[in-house]
Amino acid sequence: METKKKLLIIGAGFAGFWSAISAIRQCRELGKEEHLEITVISQDKYLTIRPRLYENSLEGLRVELEKYFTPLSITLIKGKVETINPLVKQVNIFTDNGMRIKDYDYLILASGSSLRALNIPGIEQSFNVDTYSNAKKLDQHLTILAENGFSREGSTTFLVVGSGLTGLEMVTTIEEKARILHARFSENHQDFKVILIERNKEIADYYSAEAQSYILETLNKKNIKIISDTSIESIQNGTVLLSNDAKLQSSTVIFCNGMVASPLTCFFDGEKDGQGRLHVDNNLKLSGYSNVIIAGDVANVSINSEGKSSIMACQFSMDLGKWAGHNAVNDLFVYPLEPYVNNNYGTCLDLGQEDAVLSTGFDRQLLMKGNQAKQIKTMITTQHIYPPETLEETLTLSAPAILTGELF
């Protein structure tokens, strides 16, 4: 009996999930389904809809992987990859049952990204929405504050650190989240204070002037205090010391200070960018390795003729996964690879109730704002970034497709 080739995918976020689905689809296309074994390693059994973790409710923000993997005969190993040895084509995995060794013929690294670590005394007293468990921890904390009527000193003041996309979405929604929780336990009115702390001098300067102006106007309308050109020096029992020597009282400090690639990239030689992402060619292959593809937040890939690179965002991770699975299968069975192209880039930034900003291009020109943009944002986050309900629709959607028309 012929030995099956082994495709191993590390990570089951947007890139890893779509890599697995695309690989199955391409196996069927080539008539090789019986000749390939596909295994995915993930730290849990869910695809977490990570871009929504700042929202008021965490309900429905995880999709069971086995719903898609089991009927497609994709093996899911729940565990954390500790080491990768490309020379012998093996990974060591820490599972609930101890260490496990898994070998492979071909590897897709799609291990994602995490919040950039900061060496700040007391940072363990802060919160973030980098993972589902951390978002849950923030929810539980806010619920306890609400149960106690937000009566503790500093409990009505929320500090959001970082004005990237996640920071802006968090800072414009955290008060609404607190009010919803407060209403569960009390009919009394409560005043809240929201503060955005940014170490750079400007807020949202990565947007066009028009879009930036609208964002700042919205922050002002929501009475969000901005402290820029400042960072947090320490956190101690609700007292936050800033780099300008000011002290703030807050029970809830939420860090949204940028992302870095998974540390698993350290097991490979190759050029890395400032976020720790490995540079790959347009087929997503890593130079110097005949059997390694890099996808999602761990990949820096040129996406168009202008030399722009992919950005750590689900819209790129989903597409990179589709190309990764397709190309891995083609490479294994000696078929031509499909160069990755993405001529569309847009962002839809949530700004809280009835408000959002839709921008287009790498200079983020304002395309739409207000409730109209909010409707687009809702469509993206509740439909576009979820896999379809049926397997066949999901398989069809996993095919690489060069988008040149509408953003969403």
Beta strands, then each sheet from edge to edge (+ up, - down):
strand 1: 5-10
strand 2: 36-42
strand 3: 46-48
strand 4: 62-64
strand 5: 75-78
strand 6: 80-85
strand 7: 90-95
strand 8: 98-103
strand 9: 106-109
strand 10: 113-115
strand 11: 157-161
strand 12: 193-197
strand 13: 225-227
strand 14: 232-236
strand 15: 239-242
strand 16: 247-249
strand 17: 252-255
strand 18: 259-261
strand 19: 278-279
strand 20: 292-294
strand 21: 299-300
strand 22: 346-350
strand 23: 356-360
strand 24: 365-369
sheet 1: 5+ 2+ 1+ 9+ 20+
sheet 2: 3+ 4-
sheet 3: 6+ 7- 8+
sheet 4: 10+ 18-
sheet 5: 13+ 12+ 11+ 17+
sheet 6: 14+ 15- 16+
sheet 7: 19+ 21+
sheet 8: 22+ 23- 24+
end
